[in-house]
């Protein structure tokens, strides 16, 4: 079935077409949000939100990009919105604690994140890598996750993020530089 026909079925709210969409893109959406959020439950919630959004707004899809690109764009947007909202809540709770408005229990250091696709012998190294990825600026983190975890080409990333190819290349270069700085201390201490 070609993409145009498939999209028309989705616009008609055809249930078998939506089932096929979820089967085809479910793991991609989940893995992308997991790479950005680094939390299983949050990634599952975002995955559900993405497919609800697709169901509710498929009629607005104009076909300017591929369906997969549009889905990645929704996934990235929802994941980043979730992170921003989470960070605002943390800042607000901190401000409240300064004024004695509410007792805030400080968060323990974030537990190491283990991506489910990583082999057992590489779990510790991947946890260190994902902790470093989590510290990257938002755009660098997004480009890195889409390129290195989701294996999207730079051309596909330009469509998902609506930025130029030069911007993608620059963000990836800076992400790699920042990761190298963040990880150099770990490797100096542990890889002798």
C-alpha positions as CSV (number, residue, x, y, z in Angstrom):
1,X,0.0,0.0,0.0
2,X,1.4,3.4,-1.0
3,X,1.8,6.2,1.6
4,X,-0.9,8.4,0.0
5,X,-3.5,5.7,0.2
6,X,-2.4,4.8,3.8
7,X,-2.7,8.5,4.9
8,X,-6.2,8.7,3.3
9,X,-7.2,5.7,5.4
10,X,-5.8,7.3,8.5
11,X,-7.8,10.5,7.7
12,X,-10.9,8.4,7.5
13,X,-10.1,7.0,11.0
14,X,-9.7,3.5,9.6
15,X,-8.9,1.3,12.7
16,X,-6.8,-1.3,10.8
17,X,-4.7,1.5,9.3
18,X,-4.1,3.0,12.8
19,X,-3.2,-0.4,14.1
20,X,-0.7,-0.8,11.3
21,X,0.6,2.7,12.1
22,X,1.2,1.9,15.7
23,X,2.9,-1.4,14.8
24,X,5.2,0.3,12.3
25,X,6.0,3.4,14.3
26,X,5.4,2.4,17.9
27,X,8.9,1.3,18.8
28,X,10.4,4.2,16.8
29,X,8.3,6.8,18.8
30,X,9.1,5.0,22.1
31,X,12.8,4.7,21.4
32,X,13.1,8.4,20.3
33,X,11.3,9.7,23.4
34,X,13.2,7.2,25.6
35,X,16.5,8.6,24.2
36,X,15.4,12.2,25.0
37,X,13.6,11.6,28.3
38,X,15.7,8.7,29.7
39,X,12.8,7.3,31.7
40,X,10.7,4.3,30.7
41,X,7.4,5.5,32.2
42,X,7.7,9.0,30.7
43,X,8.6,7.5,27.3
44,X,5.5,5.3,27.4
45,X,3.3,8.3,28.3
46,X,4.8,10.3,25.5
47,X,4.3,7.5,23.0
48,X,0.6,7.3,23.9
49,X,0.3,11.1,23.6
50,X,2.0,11.0,20.2
51,X,-0.5,8.5,18.8
52,X,-3.4,10.3,20.3
53,X,-2.1,13.5,18.7
54,X,-1.7,11.7,15.4
55,X,-5.3,10.3,15.6
56,X,-6.7,13.8,16.4
57,X,-4.7,15.8,13.9
58,X,-4.0,13.5,11.0
59,X,-6.6,15.5,8.9
60,X,-4.1,18.5,9.2
61,X,-1.3,16.4,7.7
62,X,-0.6,18.1,4.3
63,X,2.0,15.6,3.0
64,X,4.8,18.3,2.8
65,X,7.1,15.7,4.4
66,X,6.9,12.0,4.8
67,X,4.5,10.6,7.3
68,X,7.5,9.2,9.4
69,X,9.1,12.6,9.5
70,X,5.9,14.2,10.7
71,X,5.6,11.5,13.4
72,X,9.3,12.1,14.5
73,X,8.6,15.8,14.7
74,X,5.6,15.2,16.9
75,X,7.6,12.9,19.1
76,X,10.5,15.3,19.5
77,X,8.2,18.2,20.2
78,X,6.2,16.3,22.8
79,X,9.3,14.9,24.5
80,X,11.0,18.4,24.7
81,X,7.7,20.0,26.0
82,X,7.6,17.3,28.7
83,X,11.2,18.0,29.7
84,X,10.6,21.8,29.8
85,X,7.5,21.3,31.9
86,X,9.3,18.9,34.3
87,X,12.2,21.5,34.7
88,X,9.7,24.3,35.4
89,X,8.1,22.2,38.1
90,X,11.6,21.6,39.7
91,X,12.4,25.3,39.6
92,X,9.0,26.3,41.1
93,X,9.4,23.7,43.9
94,X,12.9,25.1,44.6
95,X,11.6,28.7,44.8
96,X,8.7,27.6,47.0
97,X,11.2,25.9,49.4
98,X,13.3,29.1,49.5
99,X,10.3,31.0,50.9
100,X,9.2,28.1,53.2
101,X,6.0,27.7,51.3
102,X,6.3,24.0,51.0
103,X,8.8,21.4,52.2
104,X,10.7,20.0,49.3
105,X,12.4,16.7,49.5
106,X,15.5,17.0,47.4
107,X,15.7,14.6,44.6
108,X,18.4,11.9,44.9
109,X,20.9,11.9,42.1
110,X,19.3,10.5,38.9
111,X,19.7,6.8,38.8
112,X,21.7,5.5,35.8
113,X,19.6,5.1,32.7
114,X,19.9,1.8,30.8
115,X,18.6,1.8,27.2
116,X,16.9,-1.6,26.5
117,X,18.9,-2.1,23.3
118,X,22.3,-2.2,25.0
119,X,24.1,-5.5,25.5
120,X,24.7,-6.5,29.1
121,X,28.5,-6.1,29.0
122,X,28.1,-2.5,27.8
123,X,25.5,-1.4,30.4
124,X,27.8,0.6,32.6
125,X,29.4,2.4,29.7
126,X,26.0,3.1,28.1
127,X,24.7,4.5,31.4
128,X,27.6,6.9,31.6
129,X,27.1,7.9,28.0
130,X,23.3,8.5,28.5
131,X,24.0,10.5,31.6
132,X,26.3,12.7,29.5
133,X,23.8,12.9,26.7
134,X,21.2,14.1,29.2
135,X,23.4,17.0,30.1
136,X,23.7,18.3,26.5
137,X,21.7,21.4,25.4
138,X,18.3,20.5,24.0
139,X,19.0,20.9,20.3
140,X,22.3,19.0,20.5
141,X,20.6,16.2,22.5
142,X,17.8,16.0,19.9
143,X,20.2,15.8,16.9
144,X,22.4,13.3,18.7
145,X,19.5,11.0,19.7
146,X,18.0,11.1,16.2
147,X,21.3,10.5,14.4
148,X,23.0,8.0,16.7
149,X,20.1,6.2,18.4
150,X,17.4,6.4,15.7
151,X,19.9,6.2,12.8
152,X,18.2,9.0,10.9
153,X,20.2,10.7,8.2
154,X,21.1,14.3,8.5
155,X,18.7,15.1,5.7
156,X,15.9,13.4,7.7
157,X,16.9,15.3,10.8
158,X,16.6,18.6,8.9
159,X,13.0,17.8,8.1
160,X,12.2,16.6,11.6
161,X,13.7,19.6,13.3
162,X,13.0,22.2,10.5
163,X,16.5,23.4,10.5
164,X,19.2,23.6,7.8
165,X,21.7,20.8,7.0
166,X,24.5,23.1,8.2
167,X,22.7,23.6,11.5
168,X,22.4,19.8,12.0
169,X,26.1,19.3,11.2
170,X,27.0,22.1,13.6
171,X,24.8,20.8,16.4
172,X,26.2,17.3,15.9
173,X,29.8,18.6,16.0
174,X,29.1,20.5,19.2
175,X,27.3,17.6,20.7
176,X,30.3,15.3,20.1
177,X,32.7,18.0,21.5
178,X,30.6,18.4,24.6
179,X,30.3,14.6,25.1
180,X,34.0,14.3,24.7
181,X,34.6,16.8,27.4
182,X,31.9,15.3,29.7
183,X,33.3,11.8,29.2
184,X,37.0,12.5,29.2
185,X,37.2,12.6,33.0
186,X,35.4,9.3,33.3
187,X,37.6,7.5,30.8
188,X,40.8,9.0,32.3
189,X,39.8,7.5,35.7
190,X,38.3,4.2,34.6
191,X,40.0,3.1,31.4
192,X,43.7,2.9,32.5
